Amino acid sequence: MMGKLGPIILIAISAIMWGTIAIFVRKLASLGFTPMEIVTIRVVTAVFLLGIIGLLKYPGQMRIRLRDSKYFIGTGIFSIVLFNWCYFSSINQLSLSFAVILLYTAPAFVVILSYLFLKESMDAMKIISVMGTLIGCILIAGINIKETPSMNLIGILTGLGAGFGYALYTIFGKFALAKYRPFTVTFYTFLVASIALLLFTDLFEKGSMLIREEVILYGIGLGLFPTVLAYLFYTKGLEKMDSSKASIIATVEPVAATLLSVFLYKEDFGILEFIGTTIILFSVILINLPKTFFKINNKKRLQF
């Protein structure tokens, strides 16, 4: 699809969709659901929607070998469940801005893990791009030490755990994609995550709330746009791209989330946010420039 640009576009679209998550999360929180209950609504709705899609369109892609379930335990539990639990734990220990910054250490983890386990290269452009996206996220999130209750070790470790868990979807997903199609990987990721979350949350105790029209509407929206479609697009893009590059491109998410908050919630967008956005976009462009681009420019300098 669209040659080399196709995977880049798919991952960028998925990141933009992830950036819309606040619309659904804020509404469900205002209706009385806890953060982990909202995560559970998200993954259970996603499994339901993916199950319908699978039965109607991809019945042949809904079968896996039992021995391959380890990949989906990796993407479902060690990524989706671990990342969300660590992220919300971190928010309780630190300021939201600092927790967000720790979450976006994910591209750095992906670059290191891809080098160790997927034998991907670790060149200067990747390192510069990772540093750029991290700096950009820091500027967009902002950080005020006075707002941080305490820079405690548990908060920092769970924050880094969120970044690590976020990164694991890309790593385990790459292994799973060697054997299965993107739809299969996405479906079983959320099936495993749903089973785990339903065992550890008391969501069904709020049965009367779950059947309210607003909850159903926003629950389906949360399960469809920043979940089913976003993960299908990301996994499809990941199929044809280095893990480290995919993770760096996905940092378009905080840019999308920031711009959305400006237009929908009239939140401030200052010079630091603008600089952070510019740095992230520049980093994404840099990592996707062909290596021949640098060779051509070096030759031109030598000729000059």
N, C-alpha and C positions, 0 to 999 in steps of 0.2 A: 504493500500500500504506500503510494507516494514516495517510493524509494527510500533514501536515507533520511528524508525529512519526516516520514510517517511516524516512526517511533518517538521522535522528539515532540511532535505535535500531540500525539496520544498522551504522553506523560505530562506535558504542559496542561492539557485539558483536565487530566485527572487531578493535578495540583490545584487548578482553579476551582474544581468541584469540591475538593477538600476544604478550600478556603471559605466555602459557603456554609460550613457546618454550624457556625455560630447562630445562624437564623433559626435552625431547628432546636439546637441545644438550649438556647436562651428561652425559647417558648416552652419547651417541655419542663425546664427547671422552674419556670414561673407557675406551671400547673401542678408542681409538687413532687417531682421526681428527683432522686439523688443522682449524682454523676454516674455511678456504676450502674444504676437502674437504666439510665439513658443509654449507656453503652450496650446494655443487654437488649433494650428495645431495638437499638440499631442493628445488632448482629442477627437477632431472631427474625426481624423483618426482612433483612437481607437474604437469609436462608430461605424464607418463605417465597420471596420474589424469584430468587435464583432457581429454586425447585420447580416453580411453574415454568420458567423459561427453559430449563433443562428438559422437562418432560415433553414440552411442546416442540422444541427446536433441536436440542442436543441430547437425545436419550442415550446415544452411544458414548457420550462423554461423561456419563454419570457413574461409570464403573471404574474402580481402582483395585489394585492388588493390596491385600492386607499388609504385606511387608512394607509397602510404600506409605503407610499411614504416618510414619515418622516425620515425613516432610510436612504434613498438615498439622501435626502436633506442634511442629516448629513454627509454621506461619500462624496457626490459630491460637495456641496457648502461649508459647514463648514470645510471640510477637504481639498479636492483637490484645490478648488478656493481660500479659505482663506489662506491656507499654502503657495501657490505660490505667492499670492499678498503680504503677510507679508514678505516672504523671499526676494523678489525683492525690497521691500520697505526698508528692513533692510540693504541690500547691498548698497543702495543709501545713507544710513545714517552712516554706519560703514564700516570697512575693510571687505573684503570678508572672511578672515579667522575667524574673530570674529562672523560674521553672520552664518558661517557654524557651529561653536561651539554652538551657541544659538539654531540652528536648531536641533542639536543632544542632546538637553535636552528632546527630545521626549520620550525615554524609561522611564525617571523619571516620566513624566506626565502619561504614560500608566500604570505604576505600581500603582500610586496613584489613578487614575480613575478606574482601574480594582478592586482595593480594595474597593472603595466607591460604585461603581455601579454594578460590576459583582461578588462581594463577593469572589474575589480571595485572597489567602493568601499573606501577606507581610512579608516574612521571611528574615533572615539575608543574605542568599545566593543571593536573588534578589537585596537587597540593595547594597551588595558588588559588584555584577555584573553590576548594573547600574552605580555606581561610577567608576568602572573600564572602562566601555565603554566611559563614559564622559571624563575621563582622557586620554584614548587612542585617542579619537577624537580631543582633544585639542592638543596633541602632533603631530598627523598627519596633522591637519590643520595649526598648527603653529600660533603664534599671535605676532605681532609687534605693540605695542601701538602707535609708531610714525607714522605708516601707517594709523591709524584710524583717520579720519577727526575730529571727536569729539565724546566722549563717551556720546552722548545725550540720554535723556530718551526715545524719540520716537523711535530711532534706537534699543534700548535695548528691549522695549516693543513689537515692531513688530518682532524682532528676536525671542523673547520668544513666540509670537503669531504663528510664523512659526513652532516652536517645538510643540506647543499645537495643531495646525491644523494638523500637521503630525501625531500626536498621535490619533486624533479623528477618523481616518480611521479604526484603530484597534478596538476602542471601539464601534463605530456605526456598524462596520462590524460584530462584534461578536453578537450584537443584531439581525442584519439582517440574519445572518447565522442560527439563531434559527428557522427561518421560510422558508428560501430560500437556494437554491444551490449556490455554489461559482460563477458559470457562471452568474446567475441572479443578484447577488450582484454587480459583476464587471460591467456588461452591464449597469445597471441602475445608478450606480455611475457615469460613464462617460457620459451617456445620460444627466443627470441633470447638470453635470459640463459643458458640451458642450453648452447647452441652455443658461446657465448663462454667460459664457465667450463670446459667440457670441453677446449677448446683450450689452456687455461692452467693446468690442474691435472693431476696424475698419479693421479687417483682410480682408474682401472682397473688400475693396478699393484697395488692392494689387493683384487684380485678375490676371493681366498679369504675375506677378511674380509667382503666385501659380501654373501655368501650365508649368513652366520651368521643364525640365527633372530632373535636380539636386534636385530641391525643392520636386518634387514628390517622387524621390528615397529616399531622406533623411527623408522626412515626413512620408513615409510608414515605414521606418526603426525605426524612433522614436515612431510611434504609435504601432508597433508590438513588438519589443524586450524589451525595458525598460518600456513598458506600458501594452499592452494586456497580453503578456506572463508572465511578472513579477507580475502583479496584480492577474492574475488567479492562479499562483503558490502560491503567498503569501496568498490569500484568502482561497485556498484549504488547505494550511498548518495551517492557523488560525482556521479552522473548527475543528481541532483535537488537539489544543494546547492552553494553557493559553495565554491570550493576552500579559501579561508582558514578558513571555519567548519569544514569537514571536518577540516582539519589540526589545529585546536585541539581538537576533540572527540577526535581520535585520541590525544591525550596522556593519555587514561585508561589507556593501555598501561602506563606505569611504576607507576601505582596498582595495577593488576591484578597486575603482576609482583611488586610489594612484598608485597601481601597473600598471594599464592601462596607466596612464600618464607617468610613467617611460619608459615603452616599446614603446608606440606610439609617445609620444611627447618629449622623452628624458629629462624629468624633473628630478630634483635632488631627491634622496632618501637617506637621511642622517640617523644618529644614532637615532635622535628623532622620525622620521617616523617609523624606525624599532621597537623601544621600544613601540610606540603607537600601531602599528599593533599587536605586541606580546601580549600586555595587552588586546586588544579587543578580540583576538582569545581565550586567556585564560579565559576571562569573559564569552564568549559564551560557552566554554567547561564546566566551573564551574556551570552555570545555568542549564545545561543539565545532570549533574551527578545525578544518582538516590540517594535518601535520604539514602538508605541502604548502599551506599558507605561510607558515613560518620559514620554510626553506626558501620560498620565492622571495620573501622580504629580506632574508639574510643575503641572498644573491644580489638583490638590488642595492643593498648597502655596500657590498664589496665592490660592485661595479662603479658606484658613485665615488 
